[in-house]
Amino acid sequence: MITNLIGWPATLALLAAVAIVGVLAVRKPDMLPGQLRRFLRIGTQPDGTAPAAIVADAVSTRGIPSVMEDPALGLAPEPAELVGGNASAPGPCAALAAYIAGFEPEDDMALRVFVEGLAAGSVMIADAWNQFAETCLSTVGLDPAFVAGILEAGDSAAAHGSLLAQVIKRLRVIYAALNEWINTHGPLPNKAREWLTGEL
């Protein structure tokens, strides 16, 4: 018995957690994390086929191109056009933009945590796009050609996370020699850029 292994309090907590997940899976599946939704096969079709597989099959059999290369869509708009258009960015996007623009790192560790955190956030956004794609296909019933574009948005967000990780790598490469010197010889003077004249 499980109670013999973990005790009654832990058993009751486990059963409560399972019950909550079960209720959410039936009534509010969008509240579950993407990985758990996929484990429970939420969003699959009646025959058990996952939405991503359905879209991939449609892209292959119908020859659906990338939204960035589809001649039927014309050229993609310039980023500046998107900001100056009729649609306004939702509040969370504006808040994130203000957070990034207003951040001033106090040291290299703060900068690293900031950028690596945003990289992780990009991956979370990628997963959110994938969940939205499942909703569009399985719940709303939209054409797989459209859903394929949503999945591309998820891939783009994930790639942005990888780009940010590379940015931090570059920071380490640029200042590796300086850090090695400090580790060998000791700390630099306060305000080293102003203090060192290069005449020594």
Backbone hydrogen bonds, N-H to C=O, Kabsch-Sander energy under -0.5 kcal/mol:
donor,donor_aa,acceptor,acceptor_aa,energy
4,N,1,M,-0.6
5,L,1,M,-0.6
5,L,2,I,-0.8
6,I,2,I,-2.3
7,G,3,T,-1.8
11,T,7,G,-2.0
12,L,8,W,-2.8
13,A,9,P,-2.2
14,L,10,A,-2.4
15,L,11,T,-2.6
16,A,12,L,-2.4
17,A,13,A,-2.3
18,V,14,L,-2.4
19,A,15,L,-2.3
20,I,16,A,-2.4
21,V,17,A,-2.5
22,G,18,V,-2.3
23,V,19,A,-2.4
24,L,20,I,-2.7
25,A,21,V,-2.5
26,V,22,G,-1.2
27,R,23,V,-3.2
28,K,23,V,-0.5
28,K,24,L,-1.0
31,M,28,K,-1.9
32,L,29,P,-1.5
37,R,33,P,-2.5
38,R,34,G,-2.2
39,F,35,Q,-2.0
40,L,36,L,-2.3
41,R,38,R,-0.7
42,I,37,R,-2.7
44,T,41,R,-1.4
45,Q,49,T,-2.5
48,G,45,Q,-2.8
53,A,50,A,-0.6
54,I,50,A,-1.8
55,V,51,P,-2.7
56,A,52,A,-2.5
57,D,53,A,-2.3
58,A,54,I,-2.2
59,V,55,V,-2.8
60,S,56,A,-2.0
61,T,57,D,-2.8
62,R,58,A,-2.5
63,G,59,V,-0.7
64,I,59,V,-1.2
69,E,66,S,-1.6
70,D,66,S,-0.7
73,L,70,D,-1.6
74,G,70,D,-0.6
74,G,71,P,-0.6
81,E,78,E,-1.1
82,L,78,E,-1.1
82,L,79,P,-0.6
83,V,79,P,-1.3
84,G,80,A,-1.7
85,G,82,L,-0.5
93,C,90,P,-0.7
94,A,90,P,-2.0
95,A,91,G,-2.6
96,L,92,P,-2.1
97,A,93,C,-2.5
98,A,94,A,-2.2
99,Y,95,A,-2.1
100,I,96,L,-2.4
101,A,97,A,-2.6
102,G,98,A,-2.0
103,F,99,Y,-0.5
103,F,100,I,-1.0
111,L,107,D,-1.9
112,R,108,D,-2.5
113,V,109,M,-2.8
114,F,110,A,-2.2
115,V,111,L,-2.5
116,E,112,R,-2.8
117,G,113,V,-2.1
118,L,114,F,-1.9
119,A,115,V,-2.1
120,A,116,E,-2.2
121,G,117,G,-2.2
122,S,118,L,-2.0
123,V,119,A,-1.5
124,M,120,A,-1.9
125,I,121,G,-2.3
126,A,122,S,-2.1
127,D,123,V,-2.1
128,A,124,M,-2.0
129,W,125,I,-2.3
130,N,126,A,-1.9
131,Q,127,D,-2.2
132,F,128,A,-2.4
133,A,129,W,-2.3
134,E,130,N,-1.8
135,T,131,Q,-2.0
136,C,132,F,-2.6
137,L,133,A,-2.1
138,S,134,E,-3.1
139,T,134,E,-0.6
139,T,135,T,-1.5
140,V,135,T,-2.6
141,G,136,C,-0.5
142,L,136,C,-3.2
146,F,143,D,-0.9
147,V,143,D,-1.9
148,A,144,P,-2.3
149,G,145,A,-0.8
149,G,146,F,-0.8
150,I,146,F,-1.3
151,L,147,V,-2.3
152,E,148,A,-1.7
153,A,149,G,-1.8
154,G,150,I,-1.7
155,D,151,L,-2.2
156,S,152,E,-2.5
157,A,153,A,-2.1
158,A,154,G,-2.2
159,A,155,D,-2.3
160,H,156,S,-1.8
161,G,157,A,-1.5
162,S,158,A,-1.7
163,L,159,A,-2.2
164,L,160,H,-2.1
165,A,161,G,-1.8
166,Q,162,S,-1.8
167,V,163,L,-1.7
168,I,164,L,-1.7
169,K,165,A,-1.6
170,R,166,Q,-2.1
171,L,167,V,-1.7
172,R,168,I,-2.0
173,V,169,K,-2.3
174,I,170,R,-2.8
175,Y,171,L,-1.9
176,A,173,V,-0.8
179,N,175,Y,-2.4
180,E,176,A,-2.3
181,W,177,A,-2.2
182,I,178,L,-2.3
183,N,179,N,-2.4
184,T,180,E,-1.5
185,H,181,W,-3.2
186,G,182,I,-2.1
192,A,189,P,-0.8
194,E,191,K,-0.9
195,W,191,K,-2.2
196,L,192,A,-2.5
197,T,195,W,-0.6
